Amino acid sequence: MKKHNYSAGPCILPQEVFEKSAQAVLNFNNSDLSLLEISHRSKDFVAVMDEVRALALELLGLEGKGYQALFLQGGASLEFLMVPYNLMKVDGKAAYLDTGTWANNAIKEAKLFGETVVVASSKEQNYNHIPTDYTIPADASYFHCTSNNTIFGTQMKSFPKTNIPVVCDMSSDIFSRSLDFTQFDLIYAGAQKNMGAAGATLVIVKEEILGKSGRTIPSILDYEKHIKAESMYNTPAVFAVYTCLLTLQWLKAQGGIAAIEKVNEAKANLLYTEIDRNPLFIGTADKKDRSNMNATFLLVDEKNQETFDKMWKEAGISGIAGHRSVGGYRASMYNALPLESVQVLVDVMKKLEEVVKQNEVTV
Ligand SMILES: *Cc1c(COP(=O)(O)O)cnc(C)c1O
């Protein structure tokens, strides 16, 4: 039986993506060749790259608006340094919002390039909320934020208005909700959380912000070189890129972001309602900032842990142990996770409440 997979990443993908990508490894497009043994410059693969780049922009409502989509390697973590390399002016500075571990890692890399202003941080409260009321220096080269904090279960519901370029790490909620994506000048996301196999990184960049840093950028780290080469500057992660294409095709067939957003809201509502109702559990993130992708919660009384862990494992649930820096539980409800899987988890939580009540009666 297929597990109810709550893994934070790499994570669940649509079943048809697993099936079609497996088929392509055996025989790609009826060519009697594997996807893995053909040139990335072959007609068949160039078509994959062209389509996935176009589809990414289409789904985000960014086609024809001066943006380019790239599928690079190195993960979101490489973008932590490609962003300052390409955008931070020599002798300039950059502004960062510190909302969690990943934001912090991005800040660390930016500091290697120049002055890095942390406009606000929720670190002191173990990142349980998204800071508000901060000012972004108008002379910074860009403002960087993280839309969804995968580890701490918080999500930015709105984004600050500023005249400088806005850069956003959307690794764990890309393609999960409707936003006006034109408010961002650069978006990046590792594929392995809502898009495809690990190995590819999506970068969406507004071309007009490039070429202004005054830095000499190594070719492989230069967005302009990647744009010019149509995301084929060197050999792309062919398998990962192909799985992204399949996932985005699946998403389009579901009705796009607006349709999946409704499902994601239903899943998040179902789980958070139970976390709030059930006296045995408590959510860790501020309610107003709760993530619809990663729900973090704790058992009020740790003595129930053994029973709960046994129960969810028996129910076929996988991957809800929290990140080691927060503990507790984390249920990652990415696009491909069905509502039924959330119902299974909620049922286990209710069952635990019954079991605990019965034990109290017998004691
Ligand atoms: C997982 C994650 C990263 C790290 O991604 P890699 O592709 O492993 O480098 C960065 N940012 C966020 C928000 C993440 O969830």
The ligand as an SDF file (V2000), in Angstrom:
LIG
                    3D

 15 15  0  0  0  0  0  0  0  0999 V2000
   14.7380   23.1040    1.4240 C   0  0  0  0  0  0  0  0  0  0  0  0
   14.9010   24.5570    1.3640 C   0  0  0  0  0  0  0  0  0  0  0  0
   16.1060   25.1560    0.9400 C   0  0  0  0  0  0  0  0  0  0  0  0
   17.3290   24.3490    0.5950 C   0  0  0  0  0  0  0  0  0  0  0  0
   17.1700   23.8090   -0.6460 O   0  0  0  0  0  0  0  0  0  0  0  0
   18.3440   22.9980   -1.3750 P   0  0  0  0  0  0  0  0  0  0  0  0
   17.7360   22.8050   -2.7220 O   0  0  0  0  0  0  0  0  0  0  0  0
   18.5460   21.7410   -0.6050 O   0  0  0  0  0  0  0  0  0  0  0  0
   19.5460   23.8400   -1.4080 O   0  0  0  0  0  0  0  0  0  0  0  0
   16.1580   26.5190    0.8740 C   0  0  0  0  0  0  0  0  0  0  0  0
   15.1110   27.2710    1.1980 N   0  0  0  0  0  0  0  0  0  0  0  0
   13.9370   26.7500    1.6100 C   0  0  0  0  0  0  0  0  0  0  0  0
   12.8050   27.6480    1.9740 C   0  0  0  0  0  0  0  0  0  0  0  0
   13.8070   25.3700    1.7060 C   0  0  0  0  0  0  0  0  0  0  0  0
   12.6520   24.8340    2.1140 O   0  0  0  0  0  0  0  0  0  0  0  0
  1  2  1  0
  2  3  1  0
  2 14  2  0
  3  4  1  0
  3 10  2  0
  4  5  1  0
  5  6  1  0
  6  7  2  0
  6  8  1  0
  6  9  1  0
 10 11  1  0
 11 12  2  0
 12 13  1  0
 12 14  1  0
 14 15  1  0
M  END
$$$$
